[in-house]
């Protein structure tokens, strides 16, 4: 009973987002080493930044793969072209 309560509260507060962002970053690093960063996952939007318009286009083409690989339900992608610093 308490496990269910805490799991629900954890989900409501979004405490799993940091773990999910690390997993997504691992995938991005495998696909585009040092060229993309998973910046934020909030209110159904995954924000990714990259300094390269080519990488941004490739991520857009692979967004279904990325989203399904990480079991992201009702999440859309927002990609910005900017420095990673």
DSSP file (Angstrom, degrees, kcal/mol; ACC not computed):
  #  RESIDUE AA STRUCTURE BP1 BP2  ACC     N-H-->O    O-->H-N    N-H-->O    O-->H-N    TCO  KAPPA ALPHA  PHI   PSI    X-CA   Y-CA   Z-CA
    1    1 A X     >        0   0    0      0, 0.0     4,-2.0     0, 0.0     5,-0.1   0.000 360.0 360.0 360.0 -49.2    0.0    0.0    0.0
    2    2 A X  H  >  +     0   0    0      1,-0.2     4,-2.7     2,-0.2     5,-0.2   0.863 360.0  56.6 -66.1 -34.3    2.7    2.5    1.0
    3    3 A X  H  > S+     0   0    0      1,-0.2     4,-2.4     2,-0.2    -1,-0.2   0.912 107.8  48.1 -62.8 -41.5    4.8    1.5   -2.1
    4    4 A X  H  > S+     0   0    0      2,-0.2     4,-2.3     1,-0.2    -1,-0.2   0.911 111.9  49.8 -63.7 -42.7    1.8    2.4   -4.4
    5    5 A X  H  X S+     0   0    0     -4,-2.0     4,-2.5     1,-0.2    -2,-0.2   0.938 113.7  44.3 -62.0 -48.1    1.3    5.7   -2.6
    6    6 A X  H  X S+     0   0    0     -4,-2.7     4,-2.7     1,-0.2    -1,-0.2   0.873 111.9  52.9 -68.0 -36.6    5.0    6.7   -2.9
    7    7 A X  H  X S+     0   0    0     -4,-2.4     4,-2.0    -5,-0.2    -1,-0.2   0.914 111.3  47.2 -63.0 -42.0    5.2    5.6   -6.5
    8    8 A X  H  X S+     0   0    0     -4,-2.3     4,-2.6     2,-0.2    -2,-0.2   0.923 113.8  46.6 -65.9 -44.4    2.2    7.7   -7.3
    9    9 A X  H  X S+     0   0    0     -4,-2.5     4,-2.5     2,-0.2    -2,-0.2   0.902 110.7  53.2 -64.2 -40.9    3.5   10.7   -5.5
   10   10 A X  H  X>S+     0   0    0     -4,-2.7     5,-2.2     1,-0.2     4,-0.8   0.906 111.8  45.5 -60.1 -42.4    6.9   10.3   -7.1
   11   11 A X  H ><5S+     0   0    0     -4,-2.0     3,-0.6     2,-0.2    -2,-0.2   0.913 111.4  52.1 -67.2 -43.4    5.3   10.3  -10.5
   12   12 A X  H 3<5S+     0   0    0     -4,-2.6    -2,-0.2     1,-0.2    -1,-0.2   0.881 113.3  44.5 -60.4 -39.1    3.1   13.3   -9.7
   13   13 A X  H 3<5S-     0   0    0     -4,-2.5    -1,-0.2    -5,-0.2    -2,-0.2   0.595 109.5-124.2 -83.2 -10.8    6.1   15.3   -8.6
   14   14 A X  T X<5 +     0   0    0     -4,-0.8     3,-1.4    -3,-0.6     4,-0.3   0.802  58.3 148.7  75.6  28.9    8.2   14.2  -11.6
   15   15 A X  T 3 < +     0   0    0     -5,-2.2     4,-0.4     1,-0.3     3,-0.4   0.692  66.6  60.9 -71.7 -16.8   11.0   12.8   -9.5
   16   16 A X  T 3> S+     0   0    0     -6,-0.5     4,-2.3     1,-0.2    -1,-0.3   0.559  80.8  87.5 -83.5  -7.7   11.8   10.1  -12.1
   17   17 A X  H <> S+     0   0    0     -3,-1.4     4,-2.9     1,-0.2     5,-0.2   0.881  83.7  53.6 -61.2 -40.0   12.5   12.8  -14.8
   18   18 A X  H  > S+     0   0    0     -3,-0.4     4,-2.0    -4,-0.3    -1,-0.2   0.916 110.5  46.9 -62.8 -42.7   16.2   13.1  -13.8
   19   19 A X  H  > S+     0   0    0     -4,-0.4     4,-1.9     2,-0.2    -1,-0.2   0.919 113.4  48.7 -63.2 -43.3   16.7    9.3  -14.2
   20   20 A X  H  X S+     0   0    0     -4,-2.3     4,-2.5     1,-0.2    -2,-0.2   0.890 108.9  53.3 -65.0 -39.8   14.9    9.4  -17.5
   21   21 A X  H  X S+     0   0    0     -4,-2.9     4,-2.7     1,-0.2    -1,-0.2   0.892 107.6  51.4 -62.8 -39.3   17.0   12.3  -18.7
   22   22 A X  H  X S+     0   0    0     -4,-2.0     4,-2.0     2,-0.2    -1,-0.2   0.907 110.6  48.7 -63.6 -40.8   20.2   10.4  -17.9
   23   23 A X  H  X S+     0   0    0     -4,-1.9     4,-1.7     2,-0.2    -2,-0.2   0.922 112.6  47.4 -63.9 -44.0   18.9    7.5  -19.9
   24   24 A X  H  X S+     0   0    0     -4,-2.5     4,-2.6     1,-0.2    -2,-0.2   0.900 109.9  53.5 -64.1 -40.7   18.0    9.7  -22.9
   25   25 A X  H  X S+     0   0    0     -4,-2.7     4,-2.8     1,-0.2    -1,-0.2   0.885 104.8  55.1 -62.3 -38.1   21.4   11.4  -22.7
   26   26 A X  H  X S+     0   0    0     -4,-2.0     4,-1.7     2,-0.2    -1,-0.2   0.913 109.6  46.8 -59.9 -43.2   23.1    8.0  -22.8
   27   27 A X  H  X S+     0   0    0     -4,-1.7     4,-2.3     2,-0.2    -2,-0.2   0.928 112.2  49.5 -64.4 -45.8   21.3    7.2  -26.0
   28   28 A X  H  X S+     0   0    0     -4,-2.6     4,-3.5     1,-0.2     7,-0.2   0.893 109.6  52.2 -61.7 -39.1   22.1   10.6  -27.5
   29   29 A X  H  < S+     0   0    0     -4,-2.8    -1,-0.2     1,-0.2    -2,-0.2   0.859 109.9  49.3 -64.5 -35.1   25.8   10.2  -26.6
   30   30 A X  H  < S+     0   0    0     -4,-1.7     3,-0.3    -5,-0.2    -2,-0.2   0.894 119.8  37.0 -69.8 -39.2   25.7    6.8  -28.4
   31   31 A X  H  < S+     0   0    0     -4,-2.3     2,-0.2     1,-0.2    -2,-0.2   0.906 137.9  12.7 -78.6 -43.7   24.1    8.3  -31.5
   32   32 A X  S >X S-     0   0    0     -4,-3.5     3,-2.4    -5,-0.2     4,-0.6  -0.663  82.4-145.3-138.1  76.0   25.8   11.7  -31.6
   33   33 A X  T 34 S-     0   0    0     -3,-0.3    -4,-0.1     1,-0.3    -3,-0.1  -0.189  80.3 -13.1 -53.4 120.3   28.8   11.7  -29.2
   34   34 A X  T 34 S+     0   0    0      2,-0.2    -1,-0.3     1,-0.1    50,-0.1   0.593 115.9  95.4  69.0  11.9   29.2   15.2  -27.6
   35   35 A X  T <4 S+     0   0    0     -3,-2.4    17,-0.4    -7,-0.2    16,-0.4   0.490  80.1  36.4-114.2  -4.8   26.8   16.8  -30.1
   36   36 A X     <  -     0   0    0     -4,-0.6     2,-0.4    14,-0.2    14,-0.2  -0.998  58.1-160.3-149.2 148.5   23.4   16.8  -28.3
   37   37 A X  E     -A   49   0A   0     12,-2.6    12,-2.5    -2,-0.3     2,-1.0  -0.994  20.3-135.9-134.0 130.3   22.2   17.3  -24.8
   38   38 A X  E     +A   48   0A   0     -2,-0.4    10,-0.2    10,-0.2   -13,-0.1  -0.752  33.8 174.1 -78.5 106.9   18.9   16.2  -23.3
   39   39 A X  E     -     0   0A   0      8,-2.3     2,-0.3    -2,-1.0    -1,-0.2   0.870  51.0  -1.4 -90.2 -40.1   18.2   19.4  -21.4
   40   40 A X  E     -A   47   0A   0      7,-1.5     7,-3.3   -19,-0.0     2,-0.4  -0.997  39.6-165.2-157.0 144.5   14.7   19.1  -19.9
   41   41 A X  E     +A   46   0A   0     -2,-0.3     2,-0.3     5,-0.2     5,-0.2  -0.919  39.0 143.1-130.7 105.7   11.7   16.7  -19.6
   42   42 A X  E >   -A   45   0A   0      3,-2.2     3,-1.5    -2,-0.4    -2,-0.0  -0.990  61.1  -6.9-151.5 134.0    8.8   18.6  -18.3
   43   43 A X  T 3  S-     0   0    0     -2,-0.3     3,-0.1     1,-0.3    -1,-0.1   0.856 128.6 -48.8  49.2  45.3    5.0   18.6  -19.0
   44   44 A X  T 3  S+     0   0    0      1,-0.2    32,-2.6    31,-0.1     2,-0.5   0.625 114.4 111.9  77.5  13.8    5.2   16.2  -21.8
   45   45 A X  E <   -Ab  42  76A   0     -3,-1.5    -3,-2.2    30,-0.2     2,-0.7  -0.980  50.3-158.8-124.7 124.8    8.0   18.0  -23.7
   46   46 A X  E     -Ab  41  77A   0     30,-2.9    32,-2.6    -2,-0.5     2,-0.5  -0.903  15.6-156.5 -98.3 116.0   11.5   16.6  -24.1
   47   47 A X  E     +Ab  40  78A   0     -7,-3.3    -8,-2.3    -2,-0.7    -7,-1.5  -0.832  13.7 180.0 -99.2 126.4   13.9   19.5  -24.8
   48   48 A X  E     -Ab  38  79A   0     30,-2.7    32,-2.6    -2,-0.5     2,-0.4  -0.971   9.0-159.2-124.7 138.5   17.1   18.7  -26.6
   49   49 A X  E     +Ab  37  80A   0    -12,-2.5   -12,-2.6    -2,-0.4     2,-0.3  -0.909  15.6 164.3-118.1 149.1   19.9   21.1  -27.6
   50   50 A X  E     - b   0  81A   0     30,-2.0    32,-1.5    -2,-0.4   -14,-0.2  -0.971  37.1-139.0-155.2 146.4   22.5   20.8  -30.3
   51   51 A X  S    S+     0   0    0    -16,-0.4     2,-0.5    -2,-0.3    32,-0.1   0.533  85.3  78.5 -82.7  -4.3   24.9   23.2  -32.0
   52   52 A X     >  -     0   0    0    -17,-0.4     4,-2.1     1,-0.1     5,-0.1  -0.901  60.7-160.0-114.8 125.9   24.4   21.4  -35.3
   53   53 A X  H  > S+     0   0    0     -2,-0.5     4,-2.1     2,-0.2     5,-0.1   0.816  98.5  57.1 -68.2 -29.0   21.4   21.8  -37.6
   54   54 A X  H  > S+     0   0    0      2,-0.2     4,-2.2     1,-0.2    -1,-0.2   0.932 108.2  45.1 -65.6 -46.0   22.3   18.5  -39.2
   55   55 A X  H  > S+     0   0    0      2,-0.2     4,-2.7     1,-0.2     5,-0.2   0.896 110.7  54.9 -64.7 -40.0   22.2   16.7  -35.9
   56   56 A X  H  X S+     0   0    0     -4,-2.1     4,-2.2     1,-0.2    -1,-0.2   0.920 109.3  47.5 -59.0 -43.6   18.9   18.4  -35.1
   57   57 A X  H  X S+     0   0    0     -4,-2.1     4,-2.0     2,-0.2    -1,-0.2   0.905 111.5  50.1 -64.1 -41.8   17.4   17.1  -38.4
   58   58 A X  H  X S+     0   0    0     -4,-2.2     4,-1.5     2,-0.2    -2,-0.2   0.893 109.7  50.5 -65.1 -39.2   18.7   13.6  -37.7
   59   59 A X  H  < S+     0   0    0     -4,-2.7     4,-0.4     1,-0.2    -1,-0.2   0.911 108.4  52.9 -65.0 -41.1   17.2   13.6  -34.2
   60   60 A X  H >< S+     0   0    0     -4,-2.2     3,-1.0     1,-0.2     4,-0.3   0.905 108.7  50.2 -59.4 -40.5   13.9   14.7  -35.6
   61   61 A X  H 3< S+     0   0    0     -4,-2.0     3,-0.3     1,-0.2    -1,-0.2   0.803 117.2  40.2 -66.8 -28.8   14.1   11.8  -38.0
   62   62 A X  T 3X S+     0   0    0     -4,-1.5     4,-2.5    -3,-0.2    -1,-0.2   0.253  82.0 108.4-102.9  11.5   14.8    9.4  -35.2
   63   63 A X  H <> S+     0   0    0     -3,-1.0     4,-2.8    -4,-0.4     5,-0.2   0.858  77.1  52.7 -61.9 -36.4   12.4   10.9  -32.6
   64   64 A X  H  > S+     0   0    0     -4,-0.3     4,-2.6    -3,-0.3     5,-0.3   0.920 111.3  47.7 -64.0 -41.9    9.9    8.0  -32.8
   65   65 A X  H  > S+     0   0    0      2,-0.2     4,-2.3     1,-0.2    -2,-0.2   0.920 113.8  47.3 -62.7 -44.5   12.8    5.6  -32.1
   66   66 A X  H  X S+     0   0    0     -4,-2.5     4,-1.4    -7,-0.2    -2,-0.2   0.930 114.6  45.5 -63.4 -47.1   14.0    7.7  -29.2
   67   67 A X  H  <>S+     0   0    0     -4,-2.8     5,-2.4     1,-0.2    -2,-0.2   0.915 116.7  43.7 -66.2 -43.9   10.6    8.1  -27.7
   68   68 A X  H ><5S+     0   0    0     -4,-2.6     3,-1.1    -5,-0.2    -1,-0.2   0.867 108.7  58.3 -71.7 -34.0    9.6    4.4  -28.0
   69   69 A X  H 3<5S+     0   0    0     -4,-2.3    -1,-0.2    -5,-0.3    -2,-0.2   0.837 113.7  38.7 -61.8 -32.6   13.0    3.2  -26.8
   70   70 A X  T 3<5S-     0   0    0     -4,-1.4    -1,-0.3    -5,-0.2    -2,-0.2   0.235 109.6-120.3-104.6  12.8   12.6    5.1  -23.5
   71   71 A X  T < 5 +     0   0    0     -3,-1.1     2,-0.7     1,-0.2    -3,-0.2   0.883  47.7 171.1  51.6  45.1    8.8    4.4  -23.1
   72   72 A X    > < -     0   0    0     -5,-2.4     3,-0.5    -6,-0.1     2,-0.4  -0.790  18.1-156.1 -89.3 114.7    7.9    8.0  -23.1
   73   73 A X  T 3  S-     0   0    0     -2,-0.7     3,-0.1     1,-0.2   -29,-0.0  -0.776  70.3  -5.6 -96.3 132.3    4.1    8.3  -23.3
   74   74 A X  T 3  S+     0   0    0     -2,-0.4     2,-0.4     1,-0.2    -1,-0.2   0.881  95.5 142.4  54.3  43.7    2.6   11.4  -24.7
   75   75 A X    <   -     0   0    0     -3,-0.5     2,-0.3   -30,-0.1   -30,-0.2  -0.935  32.4-164.2-114.9 136.7    5.9   13.2  -25.0
   76   76 A X  E     -b   45   0A   0    -32,-2.6   -30,-2.9    -2,-0.4     2,-0.4  -0.836  19.3-118.1-116.6 160.8    6.8   15.5  -27.9
   77   77 A X  E     -b   46   0A   0     -2,-0.3     2,-0.4   -32,-0.2   -30,-0.2  -0.763  20.1-173.1-102.3 139.4   10.3   16.7  -28.9
   78   78 A X  E     -b   47   0A   0    -32,-2.6   -30,-2.7    -2,-0.4     2,-0.5  -0.975  11.2-169.2-128.6 116.9   11.5   20.3  -29.0
   79   79 A X  E     -b   48   0A   0     -2,-0.4     2,-0.4   -32,-0.2   -30,-0.2  -0.920   1.3-169.6-113.3 128.2   15.0   20.7  -30.5
   80   80 A X  E     -b   49   0A   0    -32,-2.6   -30,-2.0    -2,-0.5     2,-0.8  -0.907  19.9-135.1-115.3 143.6   16.9   23.9  -30.2
   81   81 A X  E     +b   50   0A   0     -2,-0.4     2,-0.3   -32,-0.2   -30,-0.2  -0.872  56.0 116.4 -98.7 109.9   20.1   24.8  -32.0
   82   82 A X        -     0   0    0    -32,-1.5   -30,-0.1    -2,-0.8    -2,-0.1  -0.966  68.9 -69.9-161.7 167.1   22.5   26.4  -29.6
   83   83 A X        -     0   0    0     -2,-0.3   -33,-0.0     1,-0.1   -31,-0.0  -0.315  36.0-132.9 -65.0 149.6   25.8   25.9  -27.9
   84   84 A X              0   0    0      1,-0.2    -1,-0.1   -50,-0.1   -35,-0.0   0.547 360.0 360.0 -81.1  -7.5   26.1   23.0  -25.4
   85   85 A X              0   0    0      0, 0.0    -1,-0.2     0, 0.0    -2,-0.1   0.494 360.0 360.0 -66.5 360.0   27.9   25.2  -22.8
